[in-house]
Amino acid sequence: MATLTVDGVDLYYEDHGSGEPLLLVHGAAASGRWFGDLIPQLAAKYRVIVPDLRGLGRSARVAPLERPQVWVADLWRLLDSLGLDRVHLASVSLGSRIAGRMVLDNRARITTLTVDAPIIGLSKSGNASLNSVFTAVDPESAQAREWNDLHGDDWRDAVRFYAETRSTEQFQEYFTLRPHLADIDVPTLICRGDLDDAIHPVDDAFIWHKQAPDTQLFIAPGLTQSSIMLERAANFVTEFEAFQARCALGSAA
């Protein structure tokens, strides 16, 4: 539980466990709290770094981002401050878009990549679904209670910040990975539940698997969410550790 100040902005992060470093990147309008019980399960074998993205969670509230690259730059600054030259990178939803950008930005610093419920670019239907989520919030709803848990009492400010940031053409263009998948060539685990939805289409996982050069795909059946991390944390940890073991065998061959 610490903060890193970058250009006058306090960025919150947590640092758990020991072992090979693993950076966890959360999803849209969320925070590191979203990972919940997954963190201690991973920290049993790894040093798990869990940041809250600028403007979200326990990081400082800021104006909507003019440059979407800021989130990626913040994460590099965090790793630099911790003296971490190479990390495993695991992410969910929006975090998969940020993680993909990190690989494209500096592949040599990423040992392996894991994406859960990945998004390679929003469809019109997905964009419409997200717009409705962020613009019509019943303060008594389960969604509002979740956002309060993720961000605190000023959750409306955090959600508004994200809604305005994601609405720009620059944001969507920068975080659209589809044209760049062939260049994301680190060993990659792609995972998700088999429930299809407009925001996290099952097709995105298959397209990433087909177009990126070094991927392994795991689809968990019978989930009520698209994310394995969220619904079956223990199942995710088992698959993640098996993936890491296969990567280690491959590098030793």
C-alpha positions in Angstrom: 0.0 0.0 0.0 1.9 3.0 -1.3 1.8 5.9 -3.7 4.0 7.1 -6.5 3.9 10.7 -7.5 4.1 11.2 -11.2 4.1 14.8 -12.5 2.3 15.9 -9.4 -0.3 13.1 -9.5 -0.4 10.5 -6.7 -0.8 7.0 -8.1 -1.8 4.3 -5.6 -0.5 0.8 -5.8 -0.1 -2.4 -3.7 2.8 -4.7 -3.6 2.2 -8.3 -2.3 4.2 -11.4 -1.9 7.6 -12.4 -3.3 8.9 -14.2 -6.4 8.9 -13.2 -10.0 7.1 -9.9 -10.4 3.6 -9.8 -11.8 1.8 -6.6 -12.7 -2.1 -6.8 -12.6 -4.0 -4.2 -14.6 -7.7 -3.7 -13.8 -10.6 -3.0 -16.2 -12.8 0.0 -17.1 -14.0 2.3 -14.3 -12.5 -0.1 -11.8 -9.5 -0.3 -9.4 -7.1 -2.8 -8.0 -9.8 -3.7 -5.4 -11.7 -5.5 -8.2 -9.2 -8.4 -8.1 -10.2 -9.2 -4.5 -9.2 -12.7 -3.4 -7.3 -13.3 -6.6 -4.4 -11.2 -5.2 -3.4 -13.3 -2.2 -3.8 -16.5 -4.3 -1.3 -15.2 -6.9 0.9 -13.7 -4.2 1.5 -17.2 -2.8 4.1 -17.6 -5.6 4.6 -14.2 -7.2 5.4 -10.6 -6.3 2.1 -9.0 -7.3 2.0 -5.3 -8.1 -1.6 -3.9 -8.3 -1.9 -0.3 -9.3 -5.0 1.9 -9.5 -4.9 3.7 -12.9 -4.6 7.5 -12.8 -8.1 9.0 -12.0 -9.5 5.8 -10.6 -9.7 3.9 -7.4 -7.4 5.3 -4.7 -5.3 7.2 -7.2 -5.7 11.0 -7.5 -8.7 12.4 -9.3 -7.7 14.2 -12.5 -9.2 15.8 -15.5 -10.2 13.5 -18.4 -7.0 12.3 -20.1 -6.0 14.3 -23.2 -3.5 11.6 -24.2 -4.5 7.9 -23.6 -0.8 7.0 -23.6 -0.6 8.5 -20.1 -1.9 5.3 -18.5 0.8 3.2 -20.2 3.5 5.8 -19.3 2.3 5.7 -15.6 2.8 1.9 -15.5 6.3 2.1 -16.9 7.2 4.8 -14.3 5.8 2.6 -11.5 7.9 -0.4 -12.7 11.0 1.9 -13.0 10.4 3.2 -9.4 10.3 -0.4 -8.2 13.5 -1.3 -10.1 11.7 -4.0 -12.2 13.2 -4.4 -15.6 10.9 -7.3 -16.6 7.5 -8.5 -15.4 4.8 -10.9 -16.1 1.7 -8.9 -17.1 -1.9 -9.9 -16.4 -5.0 -7.9 -17.2 -8.7 -7.9 -17.6 -11.2 -6.2 -20.0 -9.9 -2.6 -20.6 -6.7 -3.8 -18.9 -6.1 -6.1 -21.8 -6.0 -3.1 -24.2 -3.6 -1.3 -21.9 -1.4 -4.5 -21.5 -1.3 -5.0 -25.3 -0.1 -1.5 -25.7 2.6 -2.0 -23.1 3.9 -5.0 -25.1 3.8 -3.0 -28.3 5.6 -0.2 -26.5 8.4 -2.3 -25.0 8.2 -6.0 -25.7 11.6 -6.7 -24.0 10.2 -5.8 -20.6 7.3 -8.2 -20.6 8.1 -11.9 -19.9 4.6 -13.2 -20.4 1.2 -11.7 -21.1 -2.2 -12.8 -19.8 -5.5 -11.3 -20.9 -8.8 -12.2 -19.4 -12.1 -11.2 -21.2 -9.9 -9.4 -23.7 -11.1 -6.5 -26.0 -9.3 -5.8 -29.2 -11.5 -2.9 -30.3 -15.0 -1.9 -29.5 -17.9 -2.6 -31.9 -20.8 -0.1 -32.2 -23.0 -2.3 -30.0 -20.3 -2.6 -27.4 -19.7 1.1 -27.4 -23.4 1.8 -27.1 -23.6 -0.7 -24.1 -20.8 1.1 -22.3 -22.3 4.5 -23.0 -25.5 3.4 -21.3 -23.6 2.0 -18.3 -21.7 5.2 -17.6 -24.4 7.8 -18.4 -27.5 6.4 -16.6 -26.5 5.3 -13.1 -29.1 4.6 -10.4 -27.4 5.6 -7.2 -29.3 2.8 -5.4 -28.3 0.1 -7.9 -25.8 -2.7 -7.4 -23.6 -1.1 -10.0 -23.4 2.1 -7.9 -22.6 0.1 -4.8 -19.8 -1.7 -6.6 -18.3 1.6 -7.9 -18.5 3.0 -4.3 -16.5 -0.1 -3.1 -14.0 0.3 -6.0 -13.4 4.1 -5.7 -14.9 5.4 -2.5 -17.5 8.0 -1.8 -16.5 10.1 -4.8 -17.1 7.3 -7.2 -19.2 9.6 -9.4 -16.2 11.7 -10.1 -14.1 8.6 -11.0 -16.8 7.2 -13.3 -17.4 10.5 -14.9 -13.6 10.8 -15.5 -13.5 7.4 -17.2 -16.7 8.1 -19.3 -15.2 11.3 -20.6 -11.8 9.8 -21.2 -13.0 6.8 -23.2 -15.4 8.9 -25.3 -12.6 10.5 -27.4 -11.6 9.3 -30.8 -7.9 9.3 -29.7 -8.6 6.9 -26.9 -10.5 4.3 -29.0 -7.9 4.5 -31.8 -4.9 4.1 -29.5 -6.4 1.2 -27.6 -7.7 -0.7 -30.7 -5.4 -3.7 -30.8 -6.8 -5.5 -33.8 -4.4 -4.1 -36.4 -1.4 -4.8 -34.2 -2.0 -8.4 -32.9 0.7 -9.9 -35.1 3.2 -7.7 -33.3 2.2 -8.9 -29.8 4.7 -11.7 -29.8 5.3 -12.5 -26.2 4.0 -15.8 -24.8 0.3 -15.0 -24.2 -2.5 -16.7 -22.3 -5.9 -15.7 -23.5 -8.8 -16.7 -21.2 -12.4 -15.9 -20.7 -15.7 -17.5 -19.9 -17.9 -18.9 -22.6 -20.6 -16.3 -22.0 -20.7 -13.9 -25.0 -21.5 -10.2 -24.5 -21.4 -7.1 -26.6 -18.5 -5.5 -24.6 -16.3 -8.6 -24.4 -17.2 -10.6 -27.5 -16.0 -14.2 -27.5 -14.7 -13.5 -31.0 -12.1 -11.1 -29.7 -10.4 -14.0 -27.8 -10.4 -16.2 -30.9 -9.1 -13.4 -33.2 -6.3 -12.6 -30.7 -5.5 -16.3 -30.6 -5.4 -16.7 -34.4 -3.5 -13.5 -35.2 -0.9 -13.2 -32.5 2.1 -15.6 -33.0 2.5 -17.2 -29.5 -0.8 -17.7 -27.7 -2.6 -20.3 -25.6 -6.3 -20.2 -25.3 -8.5 -21.2 -22.4 -12.3 -20.9 -22.4 -14.0 -21.8 -19.1 -17.5 -23.2 -19.6 -20.6 -22.3 -17.7 -19.7 -18.9 -16.4 -22.3 -16.1 -15.8 -19.6 -13.4 -16.4 -17.1 -13.1 -19.2 -14.2 -12.9 -16.7 -12.6 -16.0 -15.2 -10.6 -13.8 -12.8 -13.9 -12.5 -11.4 -16.0 -15.6 -11.2 -13.5 -18.4 -10.7 -10.3 -17.0 -9.2 -9.0 -20.4 -8.2 -9.6 -21.8 -11.7 -7.7 -18.8 -13.1 -4.7 -19.3 -10.8 -4.5 -23.0 -11.8 -4.5 -22.1 -15.5 -2.1 -19.2 -15.0 0.4 -21.4 -13.2 0.1 -24.2 -15.8 0.7 -21.6 -18.5 3.8 -20.3 -16.7 5.1 -23.9 -16.4 4.6 -24.5 -20.1 6.4 -21.3 -20.9 9.3 -22.3 -18.6 9.6 -25.7 -20.3 9.6 -24.0 -23.7 12.3 -21.6 -22.9 14.4 -24.4 -21.4 14.1 -26.6 -24.5 
